[in-house]
Amino acid sequence: MPKSKLRKKVKDTASHTEQIVSHTPAPLESPSWLAPVMVASYLIGLFWIVIFYITQTKYPIPNIGAWNMVAGFAFIAVGFSLATKWR
């Protein structure tokens, strides 16, 4: 049986260098406002829920009932979403 001919491999360096040049690295530090806003959001949400329970569901906003829990957890969710951006 005859031996097959070997093919020369063509190097595709142009597309590889374009990928390296077009890639910009992400910033290594978080903005200075991120951590204080994140912690403040956590604390506001926590205090909102604690006040809701201490005042027997009358405050922080009267007449919306259990939606005060949703508002408190919304502040906590904002804090969590900011925590994912912190480096």
N, CA, C and O atoms as CSV, one atom per row, in Angstrom:
chain,resi,resn,atom,element,x,y,z
A,1,MET,N,N,0.852,-1.166,0.000
A,1,MET,CA,C,0.000,0.000,0.000
A,1,MET,C,C,0.903,1.236,0.000
A,1,MET,O,O,1.856,1.292,0.777
A,2,PRO,N,N,0.624,2.227,-0.855
A,2,PRO,CA,C,1.483,3.409,-0.933
A,2,PRO,C,C,1.285,4.307,0.282
A,2,PRO,O,O,0.199,4.371,0.858
A,3,LYS,N,N,2.339,4.988,0.653
A,3,LYS,CA,C,2.314,5.896,1.794
A,3,LYS,C,C,1.675,7.222,1.371
A,3,LYS,O,O,1.973,7.742,0.295
A,4,SER,N,N,0.802,7.764,2.214
A,4,SER,CA,C,0.132,9.022,1.861
A,4,SER,C,C,1.094,10.190,2.009
A,4,SER,O,O,2.021,10.171,2.819
A,5,LYS,N,N,0.837,11.200,1.199
A,5,LYS,CA,C,1.705,12.380,1.238
A,5,LYS,C,C,1.332,13.247,2.436
A,5,LYS,O,O,0.150,13.399,2.744
A,6,LEU,N,N,2.301,13.803,3.097
A,6,LEU,CA,C,2.073,14.682,4.233
A,6,LEU,C,C,1.804,16.100,3.743
A,6,LEU,O,O,2.470,16.595,2.833
A,7,ARG,N,N,0.839,16.729,4.346
A,7,ARG,CA,C,0.512,18.100,3.982
A,7,ARG,C,C,1.201,19.048,4.944
A,7,ARG,O,O,1.364,18.760,6.129
A,8,LYS,N,N,1.598,20.181,4.403
A,8,LYS,CA,C,2.204,21.202,5.249
A,8,LYS,C,C,1.095,21.995,5.929
A,8,LYS,O,O,0.106,22.368,5.298
A,9,LYS,N,N,1.269,22.244,7.208
A,9,LYS,CA,C,0.270,23.002,7.964
A,9,LYS,C,C,0.484,24.487,7.742
A,9,LYS,O,O,1.608,24.984,7.810
A,10,VAL,N,N,-0.597,25.182,7.480
A,10,VAL,CA,C,-0.544,26.628,7.277
A,10,VAL,C,C,-0.865,27.290,8.604
A,10,VAL,O,O,-1.906,27.029,9.207
A,11,LYS,N,N,0.023,28.134,9.045
A,11,LYS,CA,C,-0.186,28.830,10.307
A,11,LYS,C,C,-1.063,30.047,10.068
A,11,LYS,O,O,-0.814,30.852,9.171
A,12,ASP,N,N,-2.086,30.159,10.886
A,12,ASP,CA,C,-3.001,31.291,10.782
A,12,ASP,C,C,-2.683,32.262,11.913
A,12,ASP,O,O,-3.359,32.267,12.942
A,13,THR,N,N,-1.671,33.069,11.726
A,13,THR,CA,C,-1.229,33.980,12.775
A,13,THR,C,C,-1.979,35.296,12.744
A,13,THR,O,O,-2.032,35.986,13.762
A,14,ALA,N,N,-2.551,35.663,11.634
A,14,ALA,CA,C,-3.228,36.963,11.522
A,14,ALA,C,C,-4.443,37.026,12.434
A,14,ALA,O,O,-4.636,38.021,13.132
A,15,SER,N,N,-5.264,35.987,12.442
A,15,SER,CA,C,-6.466,36.023,13.275
A,15,SER,C,C,-6.103,35.948,14.754
A,15,SER,O,O,-6.802,36.520,15.591
A,16,HIS,N,N,-5.024,35.253,15.082
A,16,HIS,CA,C,-4.616,35.147,16.479
A,16,HIS,C,C,-4.116,36.491,17.014
A,16,HIS,O,O,-4.426,36.851,18.150
A,17,THR,N,N,-3.364,37.221,16.232
A,17,THR,CA,C,-2.856,38.511,16.697
A,17,THR,C,C,-3.965,39.535,16.771
A,17,THR,O,O,-3.904,40.432,17.613
A,18,GLU,N,N,-4.972,39.440,15.929
A,18,GLU,CA,C,-6.093,40.370,15.998
A,18,GLU,C,C,-6.867,40.183,17.294
A,18,GLU,O,O,-7.346,41.155,17.876
A,19,GLN,N,N,-6.993,38.949,17.747
A,19,GLN,CA,C,-7.696,38.692,18.990
A,19,GLN,C,C,-6.938,39.274,20.168
A,19,GLN,O,O,-7.555,39.815,21.087
A,20,ILE,N,N,-5.649,39.178,20.165
A,20,ILE,CA,C,-4.856,39.694,21.275
A,20,ILE,C,C,-4.915,41.218,21.307
A,20,ILE,O,O,-5.031,41.809,22.380
A,21,VAL,N,N,-4.837,41.845,20.165
A,21,VAL,CA,C,-4.823,43.307,20.101
A,21,VAL,C,C,-6.177,43.880,20.475
A,21,VAL,O,O,-6.236,44.907,21.151
A,22,SER,N,N,-7.268,43.249,20.060
A,22,SER,CA,C,-8.591,43.808,20.304
A,22,SER,C,C,-9.066,43.582,21.736
A,22,SER,O,O,-10.021,44.226,22.172
A,23,HIS,N,N,-8.425,42.689,22.471
A,23,HIS,CA,C,-8.839,42.391,23.839
A,23,HIS,C,C,-8.282,43.448,24.789
A,23,HIS,O,O,-7.070,43.646,24.870
A,24,THR,N,N,-9.181,44.125,25.507
A,24,THR,CA,C,-8.746,45.089,26.507
A,24,THR,C,C,-9.001,44.507,27.888
A,24,THR,O,O,-10.084,43.973,28.129
A,25,PRO,N,N,-8.057,44.591,28.786
A,25,PRO,CA,C,-8.244,44.012,30.112
A,25,PRO,C,C,-9.263,44.811,30.936
A,25,PRO,O,O,-9.423,46.018,30.754
A,26,ALA,N,N,-9.937,44.116,31.830
A,26,ALA,CA,C,-10.913,44.750,32.705
A,26,ALA,C,C,-10.186,45.567,33.768
A,26,ALA,O,O,-9.040,45.265,34.101
A,27,PRO,N,N,-10.833,46.588,34.298
A,27,PRO,CA,C,-10.191,47.361,35.369
A,27,PRO,C,C,-9.944,46.476,36.590
A,27,PRO,O,O,-10.745,45.595,36.905
A,28,LEU,N,N,-8.830,46.722,37.270
A,28,LEU,CA,C,-8.440,45.867,38.378
A,28,LEU,C,C,-9.044,46.302,39.706
A,28,LEU,O,O,-9.046,45.522,40.659
A,29,GLU,N,N,-9.550,47.514,39.793
A,29,GLU,CA,C,-10.103,48.001,41.047
A,29,GLU,C,C,-11.546,48.428,40.862
A,29,GLU,O,O,-11.967,48.807,39.769
A,30,SER,N,N,-12.288,48.360,41.946
A,30,SER,CA,C,-13.666,48.822,41.940
A,30,SER,C,C,-13.702,50.338,42.075
A,30,SER,O,O,-12.748,50.942,42.565
A,31,PRO,N,N,-14.792,50.952,41.645
A,31,PRO,CA,C,-14.931,52.387,41.911
A,31,PRO,C,C,-15.008,52.632,43.417
A,31,PRO,O,O,-15.436,51.758,44.171
A,32,SER,N,N,-14.607,53.788,43.842
A,32,SER,CA,C,-14.550,54.076,45.285
A,32,SER,C,C,-15.937,54.151,45.920
A,32,SER,O,O,-16.055,53.978,47.133
A,33,TRP,N,N,-16.973,54.398,45.153
A,33,TRP,CA,C,-18.319,54.525,45.698
A,33,TRP,C,C,-19.003,53.177,45.882
A,33,TRP,O,O,-20.022,53.102,46.567
A,34,LEU,N,N,-18.475,52.118,45.294
A,34,LEU,CA,C,-19.187,50.845,45.256
A,34,LEU,C,C,-19.354,50.218,46.639
A,34,LEU,O,O,-20.467,49.839,47.002
A,35,ALA,N,N,-18.304,50.102,47.402
A,35,ALA,CA,C,-18.390,49.433,48.706
A,35,ALA,C,C,-19.300,50.185,49.685
A,35,ALA,O,O,-20.118,49.545,50.344
A,36,PRO,N,N,-19.193,51.524,49.809
A,36,PRO,CA,C,-20.108,52.200,50.733
A,36,PRO,C,C,-21.580,52.084,50.325
A,36,PRO,O,O,-22.451,51.930,51.181
A,37,VAL,N,N,-21.852,52.155,49.037
A,37,VAL,CA,C,-23.245,52.037,48.584
A,37,VAL,C,C,-23.758,50.615,48.812
A,37,VAL,O,O,-24.919,50.426,49.176
A,38,MET,N,N,-22.907,49.624,48.603
A,38,MET,CA,C,-23.293,48.235,48.820
A,38,MET,C,C,-23.636,47.993,50.291
A,38,MET,O,O,-24.681,47.418,50.597
A,39,VAL,N,N,-22.766,48.426,51.196
A,39,VAL,CA,C,-23.007,48.228,52.626
A,39,VAL,C,C,-24.227,49.017,53.084
A,39,VAL,O,O,-25.027,48.520,53.878
A,40,ALA,N,N,-24.373,50.241,52.590
A,40,ALA,CA,C,-25.531,51.049,52.950
A,40,ALA,C,C,-26.828,50.394,52.482
A,40,ALA,O,O,-27.829,50.426,53.198
A,41,SER,N,N,-26.820,49.812,51.311
A,41,SER,CA,C,-28.011,49.142,50.798
A,41,SER,C,C,-28.371,47.932,51.657
A,41,SER,O,O,-29.544,47.709,51.958
A,42,TYR,N,N,-27.369,47.154,52.051
A,42,TYR,CA,C,-27.621,46.032,52.953
A,42,TYR,C,C,-28.237,46.516,54.270
A,42,TYR,O,O,-29.223,45.953,54.747
A,43,LEU,N,N,-27.651,47.553,54.843
A,43,LEU,CA,C,-28.129,48.036,56.143
A,43,LEU,C,C,-29.520,48.645,56.065
A,43,LEU,O,O,-30.340,48.438,56.959
A,44,ILE,N,N,-29.793,49.396,55.003
A,44,ILE,CA,C,-31.134,49.976,54.837
A,44,ILE,C,C,-32.170,48.860,54.726
A,44,ILE,O,O,-33.227,48.926,55.353
A,45,GLY,N,N,-31.868,47.840,53.931
A,45,GLY,CA,C,-32.794,46.718,53.806
A,45,GLY,C,C,-33.008,45.993,55.117
A,45,GLY,O,O,-34.133,45.625,55.458
A,46,LEU,N,N,-31.925,45.788,55.854
A,46,LEU,CA,C,-32.040,45.115,57.149
A,46,LEU,C,C,-32.867,45.929,58.130
A,46,LEU,O,O,-33.768,45.396,58.779
A,47,PHE,N,N,-32.564,47.228,58.242
A,47,PHE,CA,C,-33.324,48.080,59.156
A,47,PHE,C,C,-34.781,48.205,58.734
A,47,PHE,O,O,-35.668,48.287,59.584
A,48,TRP,N,N,-35.029,48.220,57.452
A,48,TRP,CA,C,-36.404,48.311,56.947
A,48,TRP,C,C,-37.221,47.109,57.437
A,48,TRP,O,O,-38.348,47.261,57.909
A,49,ILE,N,N,-36.637,45.923,57.318
A,49,ILE,CA,C,-37.346,44.710,57.739
A,49,ILE,C,C,-37.472,44.650,59.257
A,49,ILE,O,O,-38.512,44.235,59.769
A,50,VAL,N,N,-36.435,45.056,59.985
A,50,VAL,CA,C,-36.499,45.047,61.452
A,50,VAL,C,C,-37.562,46.019,61.947
A,50,VAL,O,O,-38.331,45.680,62.847
A,51,ILE,N,N,-37.621,47.210,61.382
A,51,ILE,CA,C,-38.646,48.189,61.779
A,51,ILE,C,C,-40.032,47.651,61.463
A,51,ILE,O,O,-40.965,47.855,62.241
A,52,PHE,N,N,-40.181,46.971,60.340
A,52,PHE,CA,C,-41.465,46.390,59.967
A,52,PHE,C,C,-41.940,45.397,61.018
A,52,PHE,O,O,-43.122,45.377,61.364
A,53,TYR,N,N,-41.025,44.569,61.530
A,53,TYR,CA,C,-41.419,43.595,62.548
A,53,TYR,C,C,-41.597,44.218,63.925
A,53,TYR,O,O,-42.517,43.840,64.650
A,54,ILE,N,N,-40.739,45.163,64.305
A,54,ILE,CA,C,-40.835,45.768,65.636
A,54,ILE,C,C,-42.131,46.563,65.797
A,54,ILE,O,O,-42.752,46.535,66.859
A,55,THR,N,N,-42.532,47.263,64.751
A,55,THR,CA,C,-43.746,48.081,64.838
A,55,THR,C,C,-45.000,47.285,64.516
A,55,THR,O,O,-46.059,47.872,64.291
A,56,GLN,N,N,-44.904,45.976,64.490
A,56,GLN,CA,C,-46.026,45.078,64.233
A,56,GLN,C,C,-46.714,45.404,62.902
A,56,GLN,O,O,-47.931,45.577,62.839
A,57,THR,N,N,-45.923,45.479,61.869
A,57,THR,CA,C,-46.324,45.658,60.463
A,57,THR,C,C,-47.006,47.005,60.179
A,57,THR,O,O,-47.777,47.112,59.225
A,58,LYS,N,N,-46.732,48.029,60.990
A,58,LYS,CA,C,-47.354,49.345,60.751
A,58,LYS,C,C,-46.430,50.301,59.999
A,58,LYS,O,O,-46.897,51.134,59.222
A,59,TYR,N,N,-45.139,50.185,60.226
A,59,TYR,CA,C,-44.172,51.088,59.596
A,59,TYR,C,C,-43.134,50.265,58.873
A,59,TYR,O,O,-43.132,49.053,59.092
A,60,PRO,N,N,-42.288,50.757,58.069
A,60,PRO,CA,C,-41.876,52.109,57.725
A,60,PRO,C,C,-42.853,52.845,56.806
A,60,PRO,O,O,-42.916,54.072,56.866
A,61,ILE,N,N,-43.611,52.156,55.967
A,61,ILE,CA,C,-44.624,52.835,55.165
A,61,ILE,C,C,-45.979,52.247,55.563
A,61,ILE,O,O,-46.248,51.073,55.306
A,62,PRO,N,N,-46.821,53.056,56.184
A,62,PRO,CA,C,-48.124,52.528,56.590
A,62,PRO,C,C,-49.000,52.224,55.366
A,62,PRO,O,O,-48.789,52.772,54.284
A,63,ASN,N,N,-49.948,51.373,55.553
A,63,ASN,CA,C,-50.987,51.039,54.569
A,63,ASN,C,C,-50.508,50.250,53.356
A,63,ASN,O,O,-51.283,50.076,52.416
A,64,ILE,N,N,-49.272,49.766,53.331
A,64,ILE,CA,C,-48.911,48.875,52.229
A,64,ILE,C,C,-48.680,47.447,52.730
A,64,ILE,O,O,-48.423,46.538,51.941
A,65,GLY,N,N,-48.773,47.264,54.034
A,65,GLY,CA,C,-48.737,45.924,54.609
A,65,GLY,C,C,-47.447,45.176,54.347
A,65,GLY,O,O,-46.350,45.679,54.588
A,66,ALA,N,N,-47.606,43.962,53.846
A,66,ALA,CA,C,-46.461,43.074,53.647
A,66,ALA,C,C,-45.562,43.521,52.500
A,66,ALA,O,O,-44.474,42.968,52.339
A,67,TRP,N,N,-45.965,44.480,51.714
A,67,TRP,CA,C,-45.097,45.002,50.655
A,67,TRP,C,C,-43.876,45.692,51.245
A,67,TRP,O,O,-42.896,45.920,50.535
A,68,ASN,N,N,-43.917,46.032,52.537
A,68,ASN,CA,C,-42.723,46.555,53.202
A,68,ASN,C,C,-41.606,45.516,53.206
A,68,ASN,O,O,-40.428,45.867,53.134
A,69,MET,N,N,-41.975,44.236,53.291
A,69,MET,CA,C,-40.963,43.176,53.219
A,69,MET,C,C,-40.314,43.159,51.839
A,69,MET,O,O,-39.103,42.979,51.715
A,70,VAL,N,N,-41.123,43.348,50.817
A,70,VAL,CA,C,-40.586,43.366,49.453
A,70,VAL,C,C,-39.629,44.541,49.289
A,70,VAL,O,O,-38.579,44.404,48.661
A,71,ALA,N,N,-39.981,45.690,49.848
A,71,ALA,CA,C,-39.109,46.858,49.754
A,71,ALA,C,C,-37.783,46.606,50.475
A,71,ALA,O,O,-36.723,46.965,49.962
A,72,GLY,N,N,-37.835,45.994,51.656
A,72,GLY,CA,C,-36.609,45.682,52.391
A,72,GLY,C,C,-35.725,44.708,51.636
A,72,GLY,O,O,-34.511,44.895,51.557
A,73,PHE,N,N,-36.331,43.669,51.083
A,73,PHE,CA,C,-35.545,42.698,50.323
A,73,PHE,C,C,-35.051,43.284,48.999
A,73,PHE,O,O,-34.039,42.829,48.466
A,74,ALA,N,N,-35.741,44.273,48.471
A,74,ALA,CA,C,-35.259,44.937,47.248
A,74,ALA,C,C,-33.959,45.681,47.532
A,74,ALA,O,O,-33.038,45.652,46.715
A,75,PHE,N,N,-33.874,46.351,48.689
A,75,PHE,CA,C,-32.622,47.009,49.058
A,75,PHE,C,C,-31.495,45.990,49.216
A,75,PHE,O,O,-30.366,46.236,48.793
A,76,ILE,N,N,-31.803,44.849,49.823
A,76,ILE,CA,C,-30.801,43.807,50.000
A,76,ILE,C,C,-30.381,43.240,48.645
A,76,ILE,O,O,-29.205,42.934,48.446
A,77,ALA,N,N,-31.318,43.096,47.717
A,77,ALA,CA,C,-30.990,42.592,46.375
A,77,ALA,C,C,-30.093,43.568,45.629
A,77,ALA,O,O,-29.197,43.149,44.895
A,78,VAL,N,N,-30.323,44.866,45.806
A,78,VAL,CA,C,-29.442,45.861,45.184
A,78,VAL,C,C,-28.035,45.731,45.756
A,78,VAL,O,O,-27.055,45.798,45.014
A,79,GLY,N,N,-27.931,45.548,47.065
A,79,GLY,CA,C,-26.619,45.341,47.680
A,79,GLY,C,C,-25.925,44.097,47.150
A,79,GLY,O,O,-24.715,44.099,46.924
A,80,PHE,N,N,-26.699,43.030,46.953
A,80,PHE,CA,C,-26.108,41.805,46.420
A,80,PHE,C,C,-25.645,41.996,44.979
A,80,PHE,O,O,-24.584,41.499,44.602
A,81,SER,N,N,-26.421,42.703,44.176
A,81,SER,CA,C,-26.003,42.916,42.786
A,81,SER,C,C,-24.751,43.785,42.716
A,81,SER,O,O,-23.918,43.592,41.830
A,82,LEU,N,N,-24.606,44.731,43.629
A,82,LEU,CA,C,-23.382,45.528,43.678
A,82,LEU,C,C,-22.198,44.687,44.156
A,82,LEU,O,O,-21.063,44.906,43.734
A,83,ALA,N,N,-22.469,43.727,45.037
A,83,ALA,CA,C,-21.394,42.876,45.546
A,83,ALA,C,C,-20.782,42.022,44.436
A,83,ALA,O,O,-19.612,41.651,44.517
A,84,THR,N,N,-21.555,41.711,43.413
A,84,THR,CA,C,-20.999,40.916,42.313
A,84,THR,C,C,-20.048,41.729,41.446
A,84,THR,O,O,-19.259,41.154,40.696
A,85,LYS,N,N,-20.106,43.046,41.534
A,85,LYS,CA,C,-19.226,43.903,40.735
A,85,LYS,C,C,-17.971,44.344,41.512
A,85,LYS,O,O,-17.087,44.995,40.955
A,86,TRP,N,N,-17.906,43.988,42.784
A,86,TRP,CA,C,-16.804,44.432,43.634
A,86,TRP,C,C,-15.586,43.566,43.381
A,86,TRP,O,O,-15.698,42.342,43.308
A,87,ARG,N,N,-14.418,44.189,43.246
A,87,ARG,CA,C,-13.153,43.471,43.017
A,87,ARG,C,C,-12.195,43.755,44.125
A,87,ARG,O,O,-11.074,43.245,44.118
